[in-house]
C-alpha cells in the first residue's frame, strides 16, 4: 500500500510529518530522510491491529489528488 505523507519544516529545524488518510498517524525527524524513515515505521505500526487505536478510513484514490499551491505575501 502507498500513502501520502505531509512534511512540515519546523522553525527549530527538522520536520514533522503526518498521514492524512490515517488519523493520528504522525512522526518527526531531524532530517528529511530521518522523517521519511520514521513515518514509514509509524505507518507500519499504525496498520498493525493491536496498535491501531483509530479507525482506518478507506479513501478512493480516484477521488483524491495533490497539487502544489503557491502563496505569496508581503512581510
C-alpha positions in Angstrom: 0.0 0.0 0.0 1.1 3.6 -0.5 0.1 6.6 1.5 0.7 10.4 1.0 2.7 12.0 3.8 2.7 15.7 4.6 6.1 17.0 5.7 6.3 20.3 7.6 9.6 22.1 8.0 9.9 23.2 11.7 11.2 26.6 12.8 13.7 25.0 15.2 14.9 22.6 12.5 13.8 19.1 11.4 10.5 18.0 10.1 7.1 16.9 11.4 5.1 14.6 9.2 1.6 13.2 9.2 -0.5 10.9 7.0 -4.0 12.4 6.3 -5.5 9.1 5.4 -4.5 7.6 8.8 -6.0 9.8 11.6 -3.4 10.3 14.3 -0.5 8.8 12.4 2.4 11.2 12.7 6.1 11.4 13.4 9.1 13.7 13.1 12.8 13.7 12.2 15.9 15.9 12.4 16.4 15.5 8.7 14.0 14.8 5.8 15.5 11.3 5.4 15.0 10.6 9.1 11.4 11.8 9.0 10.8 9.6 5.9 12.1 6.6 7.8 10.2 7.4 11.0 6.9 7.9 9.2 7.3 4.6 7.4 7.7 2.9 10.7 4.7 4.8 12.2 2.5 3.7 9.3 3.6 0.1 9.7 2.8 0.2 13.4 -0.5 2.0 12.8 -1.7 -0.6 10.5 -0.9 -3.5 12.9 -4.3 -4.3 14.5 -3.0 -4.4 18.1 -1.6 -0.9 17.8 -4.4 0.7 15.8 -6.4 2.9 18.1 -8.2 4.9 15.4 -10.4 3.7 12.6 -8.8 3.4 9.2 -10.9 5.2 6.6 -10.8 3.9 3.1 -10.2 6.7 0.6 -10.8 6.1 -3.0 -7.6 7.4 -4.7 -9.6 8.2 -7.9 -11.3 10.9 -5.9 -8.2 12.5 -4.4 -5.1 14.3 -5.7 -2.3 16.5 -4.5 -1.2 19.7 -6.2 1.3 22.4 -5.2 -0.2 25.8 -4.2 2.0 28.9 -4.4 1.2 31.6 -1.9 2.9 34.9 -1.8 2.6 37.7 0.8 4.5 40.8 1.8 6.4 40.8 5.1 
